[in-house]
Structure formats: C-alpha cells, structure tokens
Amino acid sequence: MKNVLITGATSGLGKSLAIDLLQEYNVYCVGRNKNQLGYLKDMGCKTLKIDFLENEKLWMNNLISFCPNLDV
C-alpha cells in the first residue's frame, strides 16, 4: 500500500480526502485541531499535531520523522 500525506486534514477538503483515501492508502494526517486528529486516528489514519507557525526547522524535522516513506 502506498503512503499519502495530507496537511490541513482536520477540516474541509483535507478531512474528506483523508477519509476517502483510507481504502487504498496508508494516510498520514497533519493538522492543528487535536480533537479532529483524534477522530481521524480512530478512522485509521496516522496523525500528527503540528502548528506550522512554530519554528520551521522543528516542525519539518517532526514531519520527516512522522512519515519518512511518502509516495503522494
């Protein structure tokens, strides 16, 4: 199964894509809303809470560690 990363996955299009892609992909979801990330985790997504307003190097390193083998 291929791996896909969705940023902004806690609402709108990102959330819809995350749920729709679960059937065919390992879905990695990134967002700021802890409650919505919990919902996505319960659905089967791998989740990471990141505030993109933080230090860029810090969140980029967290993101690389979280999903090192991305396809999409």
MDTraj code that builds the backbone (N, CA, C; nanometers):
import mdtraj as md
import numpy as np

residues = "MET LYS ASN VAL LEU ILE THR GLY ALA THR SER GLY LEU GLY LYS SER LEU ALA ILE ASP LEU LEU GLN GLU TYR ASN VAL TYR CYS VAL GLY ARG ASN LYS ASN GLN LEU GLY TYR LEU LYS ASP MET GLY CYS LYS THR LEU LYS ILE ASP PHE LEU GLU ASN GLU LYS LEU TRP MET ASN ASN LEU ILE SER PHE CYS PRO ASN LEU ASP VAL".split()
xyz = np.array([
    [0.0835, -0.1171, 0.0000],
    [0.0000, 0.0000, 0.0000],
    [0.0891, 0.1248, 0.0000],
    [0.0513, 0.2241, -0.0766],
    [0.1282, 0.3487, -0.0836],
    [0.0918, 0.4416, 0.0315],
    [0.1834, 0.5338, 0.0604],
    [0.1669, 0.6281, 0.1695],
    [0.1370, 0.7672, 0.1160],
    [0.0354, 0.8326, 0.1743],
    [-0.0032, 0.9665, 0.1327],
    [-0.0058, 1.0580, 0.2551],
    [0.0423, 1.1807, 0.2377],
    [0.0404, 1.2816, 0.3430],
    [-0.0641, 1.3876, 0.3087],
    [-0.1487, 1.4190, 0.4062],
    [-0.2472, 1.5252, 0.3884],
    [-0.2254, 1.6280, 0.4989],
    [-0.1914, 1.7494, 0.4582],
    [-0.1796, 1.8582, 0.5539],
    [-0.3140, 1.9300, 0.5599],
    [-0.3427, 1.9912, 0.6717],
    [-0.4734, 2.0556, 0.6870],
    [-0.5849, 1.9537, 0.6879],
    [-0.5591, 1.8391, 0.7486],
    [-0.6512, 1.7259, 0.7415],
    [-0.7644, 1.7315, 0.8428],
    [-0.7703, 1.8346, 0.9237],
    [-0.8707, 1.8349, 1.0303],
    [-1.0032, 1.8981, 0.9904],
    [-1.0126, 1.9486, 0.8677],
    [-1.1413, 2.0044, 0.8241],
    [-1.1470, 2.0123, 0.6719],
    [-1.2655, 2.0378, 0.6220],
    [-1.2853, 2.0632, 0.4804],
    [-1.2365, 1.9542, 0.3873],
    [-1.1740, 1.9975, 0.2794],
    [-1.1260, 1.9061, 0.1758],
    [-1.0227, 1.8074, 0.2294],
    [-0.9325, 1.8543, 0.3140],
    [-0.8303, 1.7658, 0.3706],
    [-0.8908, 1.6509, 0.4483],
    [-0.9902, 1.6804, 0.5296],
    [-1.0565, 1.5766, 0.6086],
    [-1.1304, 1.4781, 0.5181],
    [-1.2006, 1.5293, 0.4195],
    [-1.2728, 1.4419, 0.3256],
    [-1.1771, 1.3517, 0.2493],
    [-1.0665, 1.4071, 0.2024],
    [-0.9669, 1.3269, 0.1304],
    [-0.9092, 1.2178, 0.2189],
    [-0.8767, 1.2542, 0.3412],
    [-0.8191, 1.1562, 0.4335],
    [-0.9106, 1.0354, 0.4503],
    [-1.0371, 1.0602, 0.4722],
    [-1.1323, 0.9513, 0.4925],
    [-1.1514, 0.8712, 0.3643],
    [-1.1622, 0.9381, 0.2504],
    [-1.1827, 0.8686, 0.1228],
    [-1.0630, 0.7837, 0.0823],
    [-0.9423, 0.8286, 0.1133],
    [-0.8222, 0.7575, 0.0690],
    [-0.7841, 0.6401, 0.1577],
    [-0.8468, 0.6267, 0.2725],
    [-0.8121, 0.5187, 0.3652],
    [-0.8270, 0.3792, 0.3055],
    [-0.9142, 0.3624, 0.2086],
    [-0.9364, 0.2306, 0.1498],
    [-0.8170, 0.1831, 0.0672],
    [-0.7409, 0.2769, 0.0100],
    [-0.6342, 0.2399, -0.0825],
    [-0.4944, 0.2827, -0.0400],
    [-0.4827, 0.3642, 0.0641],
    [-0.3539, 0.4196, 0.1049],
    [-0.3363, 0.4135, 0.2564],
    [-0.2093, 0.4171, 0.2986],
    [-0.1766, 0.4492, 0.4362],
    [-0.1814, 0.6012, 0.4415],
    [-0.2707, 0.6566, 0.5225],
    [-0.2931, 0.8007, 0.5234],
    [-0.2294, 0.8632, 0.6472],
    [-0.1399, 0.9584, 0.6233],
    [-0.0751, 1.0360, 0.7286],
    [-0.1411, 1.1729, 0.7299],
    [-0.2007, 1.2098, 0.8434],
    [-0.2735, 1.3355, 0.8551],
    [-0.2005, 1.4312, 0.9486],
    [-0.1883, 1.5550, 0.9045],
    [-0.1244, 1.6592, 0.9843],
    [-0.2218, 1.7747, 0.9980],
    [-0.2303, 1.8284, 1.1180],
    [-0.3173, 1.9428, 1.1407],
    [-0.2962, 2.0002, 1.2794],
    [-0.3776, 2.1011, 1.3128],
    [-0.3638, 2.1678, 1.4420],
    [-0.4746, 2.1330, 1.5409],
    [-0.5862, 2.0793, 1.4940],
    [-0.7004, 2.0518, 1.5804],
    [-0.6885, 1.9120, 1.6415],
    [-0.6563, 1.9084, 1.7698],
    [-0.6327, 1.7813, 1.8389],
    [-0.7551, 1.6901, 1.8372],
    [-0.8743, 1.7476, 1.8563],
    [-0.9961, 1.6660, 1.8575],
    [-1.0223, 1.6010, 1.7220],
    [-1.0082, 1.6776, 1.6156],
    [-1.0315, 1.6229, 1.4816],
    [-0.9237, 1.5210, 1.4444],
    [-0.8009, 1.5429, 1.4886],
    [-0.6966, 1.4431, 1.4645],
    [-0.7288, 1.3123, 1.5363],
    [-0.7877, 1.3231, 1.6551],
    [-0.8303, 1.2035, 1.7276],
    [-0.9361, 1.1271, 1.6506],
    [-1.0301, 1.1993, 1.5906],
    [-1.1335, 1.1371, 1.5078],
    [-1.0706, 1.0638, 1.3896],
    [-0.9766, 1.1292, 1.3223],
    [-0.9104, 1.0673, 1.2071],
    [-0.8280, 0.9456, 1.2487],
    [-0.7664, 0.9540, 1.3643],
    [-0.6899, 0.8397, 1.4154],
    [-0.7828, 0.7212, 1.4398],
    [-0.8994, 0.7483, 1.4976],
    [-0.9981, 0.6422, 1.5203],
    [-1.0453, 0.5798, 1.3891],
    [-1.0461, 0.6585, 1.2818],
    [-1.0870, 0.6090, 1.1498],
    [-0.9786, 0.5225, 1.0858],
    [-0.8529, 0.5342, 1.1336],
    [-0.7437, 0.4528, 1.0792],
    [-0.6264, 0.5311, 1.0245],
    [-0.6326, 0.6624, 1.0319],
    [-0.5216, 0.7465, 0.9847],
    [-0.4107, 0.7511, 1.0894],
    [-0.2912, 0.7755, 1.0426],
    [-0.1798, 0.8065, 1.1323],
    [-0.1798, 0.9586, 1.1447],
    [-0.1718, 1.0107, 1.2670],
    [-0.1903, 1.1545, 1.2859],
    [-0.0734, 1.2187, 1.3594],
    [-0.0532, 1.3467, 1.3287],
    [0.0494, 1.4272, 1.3944],
    [-0.0025, 1.5698, 1.4069],
    [0.0000, 1.6219, 1.5301],
    [-0.0411, 1.7606, 1.5535],
    [0.0806, 1.8500, 1.5341],
    [0.0692, 1.9424, 1.4408],
    [0.1765, 2.0379, 1.4143],
    [0.1158, 2.1765, 1.4012],
    [0.1809, 2.2725, 1.4648],
    [0.1436, 2.4126, 1.4461],
    [0.2482, 2.4719, 1.3528],
    [0.2087, 2.4990, 1.2306],
    [0.3025, 2.5458, 1.1297],
    [0.3555, 2.6860, 1.1575],
    [0.3023, 2.7510, 1.2614],
    [0.3538, 2.8813, 1.2997],
    [0.4758, 2.8686, 1.3909],
    [0.5067, 2.7450, 1.4330],
    [0.6243, 2.7197, 1.5152],
    [0.7509, 2.7353, 1.4308],
    [0.8612, 2.7155, 1.4954],
    [0.9909, 2.7149, 1.4292],
    [0.9877, 2.6173, 1.3115],
    [1.0184, 2.6659, 1.1928],
    [1.0095, 2.5843, 1.0714],
    [1.0959, 2.4588, 1.0785],
    [1.2171, 2.4704, 1.1282],
    [1.3066, 2.3550, 1.1352],
    [1.2508, 2.2484, 1.2296],
    [1.1897, 2.2916, 1.3386],
    [1.1326, 2.1986, 1.4349],
    [1.0185, 2.1181, 1.3743],
    [0.9195, 2.1847, 1.3119],
    [0.8068, 2.1085, 1.2585],
    [0.8468, 2.0269, 1.1365],
    [0.9435, 2.0753, 1.0592],
    [0.9885, 1.9985, 0.9423],
    [1.0557, 1.8683, 0.9868],
    [1.1378, 1.8737, 1.0895],
    [1.2012, 1.7517, 1.1418],
    [1.0968, 1.6558, 1.1979],
    [0.9962, 1.7092, 1.2679],
    [0.8883, 1.6240, 1.3188],
    [0.8129, 1.5565, 1.2043],
    [0.7882, 1.6301, 1.0992],
    [0.7154, 1.5772, 0.9846],
    [0.7951, 1.4679, 0.9127],
    [0.9238, 1.4892, 0.8950],
    [1.0093, 1.3896, 0.8291],
    [1.0154, 1.2612, 0.9110],
    [1.0234, 1.2738, 1.0427],
    [1.0255, 1.1556, 1.1298],
    [0.8915, 1.0822, 1.1286],
    [0.7843, 1.1572, 1.1187],
    [0.6493, 1.1018, 1.1232],
    [0.6172, 1.0167, 1.0005],
    [0.6574, 1.0626, 0.8829],
    [0.6229, 0.9911, 0.7596],
    [0.7418, 0.9918, 0.6628],
    [0.8409, 0.9068, 0.6879],
    [0.9641, 0.9102, 0.6079],
    [0.9517, 0.8508, 0.4675],
    [0.8542, 0.7677, 0.4408],
    [0.8450, 0.6978, 0.3123],
    [0.7184, 0.7351, 0.2361],
    [0.7085, 0.8602, 0.1972],
    [0.5883, 0.9052, 0.1277],
    [0.5901, 0.8755, -0.0215],
    [0.4732, 0.8449, -0.0739],
    [0.4558, 0.8269, -0.2184],
    [0.3794, 0.9446, -0.2786],
    [0.2832, 0.9984, -0.2041],
    [0.1995, 1.1083, -0.2533],
    [0.1936, 1.2178, -0.1488],
])
top = md.Topology()
chain = top.add_chain()
for i, resn in enumerate(residues, 1):
    res = top.add_residue(resn, chain, resSeq=i)
    for name in ("N", "CA", "C"):
        top.add_atom(name, md.element.get_by_symbol(name[0]), res)
traj = md.Trajectory(xyz[None], top)
